[in-house]
Amino acid sequence: MNVRETVSGNESVELRRPAEVLDALVLGGGFGGMYMLYRLRELGLKVTALEAGSDVGGAWYWNRYPGARCDVESLVYSYSFSPIIDAEWRWSERYAAQPEILRYMSFVCDRLDLRKDIHFNSRLASARYDKETNLWTFVTEGGDVYTARHFISSAGPISAPIWPDIPGRESFKGELYHTALWPRNEPDLAGKRVGVIGTGSSGTQLIPLVAEQAKHLTVFVRTPNYHALANNRPLTDADQERWGHMRDSVRRRLRTWEILGSGDLFMSEEELATRKHPGDHYTAEQRREILRRRWEFGGAVMPRAFADVMTNEAVNEEICSFLREKIAEIVKDPETAEILTPRTFKFGTKRICVGTNFYETFNRDNVEAVDVKANPIERFTEKGVVVGGKEIELDVVICASGFDAVTGALTVLDIRGADGQAIKDVWSHGSETYLGFGVAGFPNLHMIGGPGSPSVLVNVVMANEYQVDWIANLIDFMRRNNHQRIDVDPDAQAKWAQTVRDAVKGTVLENAESWYVGINVPGKARGILAYAGGIANYIKACDAVAESGYEGFRFS
Ligand code: N01
């Protein structure tokens, strides 16, 4: 019998009970969710994936703001598991723009016939574990109910947008957008006075394109970030051929942490080798030349210029001053250049932005940078915002204000473990996990890109693939051994949480002031959200656990 219930604070909706018990429910239709669905289906399991959007894409479905583009090179920001996909897909640019990534994901979805098992426009509201039946029960905002043995979350590390903490937003009568909730009908900004709040990866990609359309653009800058040239370009036939030859070795070296991206594919071995040596292996002139070449090469290659960028303050500062000089060289007005110059944090404690024409945009007559560090935006008004007691009138405000990263996509849901405890309460003092895969008290919950995994600190697609394979093997192991339930041992979890904390000790990340440690969300527990010990060490640790028969987990 169908019943009515209040779901997620909405008025009562009719619940539609499931016809069958699934082996697994996968949350999310992004890179991790799609591959998870594929792997479990290949194992012959009954699986459904839920996706809030109307199509696949995950972060790339929602972040469709002008200029959205991946800051990892396309050749390696793509699946490696399928020779069919490798053979049939061809990337057009060094860095793929959001529409091309969506096309790729849609192509994979069709090619592997995944669409029939993904329920779109289905936003999960709650998930509860029942210790009597050892099953999870899920309810969507629309009232669909599912039950499954395993709950696999691939909800995305940067999928819970946050708005700036500025009062009166609802009073603003103009157009208001968030980069991560960008409307499908492209807003027309021509001839309008536009304000952008936020100069992280999203803001810095968006700003040059908005400047070309708007009558006037005001950029509100609180903490300017370091910014590298993308040096984007079309991929040539020669690039594609080279990639065809080197693909396997590049992918292998990505997993052993020898290289970070396909940028390295196009760098000579000699240039790559600088990362093996500390800064003082070179003279000051040589270091400068290494940085100059990396700047020209483009992309996020500065963090690996030398072996000790993250641990040696002097080397770190040398990169900061190199990047600051570039700002002074490009931005013509010294006051504007100063507003855009980062001075308050170490290189690598925030994710470096990668883009095109960001600094050049501030040389345009219709663009203005407003320093809101000293004078924060006080409030929204009907007509705009107030800064330093003065109203700035705007037709459009775009918030590029970031995310409740890594944990936000789960804490926003009502997820309850074996004893009815909510994950948002369990994580209120810190999001401890075992290997980033599981959480004590939440049996049969498996996370892709969860806290305590390398997630946002590495190539996310590569890390997702590794995690999906690991989870698929675990579920297969349980099935073959007739285990119905897996629990994380709290001691193993505490030990891994310590490993995650230790990984940042002695590095600049130890005192990071950024979303990496949750500081951008009021009330969020502070602590490094991702494992910073590198993908190779992570894989070693997870492989060892699997080979030991899943030490640190309990089966029943
Ligand atoms: O968000 P952010 P993002 N007044 O948190 C500002 C990935 N990503 O969406 O630093 C004024 O970095 C805030 O200022 P402050 C990537 O991993 C990837 O840009 O708090 N300003 C900051 O400038 C990235 O790191 C890609 O002082 C306010 C900005 O908003 C992550 O997502 C593209 C404010 C938020 O920056 C997040 O990037 C996009 C206020 N009241 C995103 N409140 C690519 O692959 C907030 N801010 C290229």
Residues whose N, C-alpha, C, O or C-beta is under 5 A from the ligand:
A	BS01	N01	R69 C70 D71 I158 P164 D165 I166 I197 G198 T199 G200 S201 S202 G203 F220 R222 T223 R351 A400 S401 G402 F403 W515
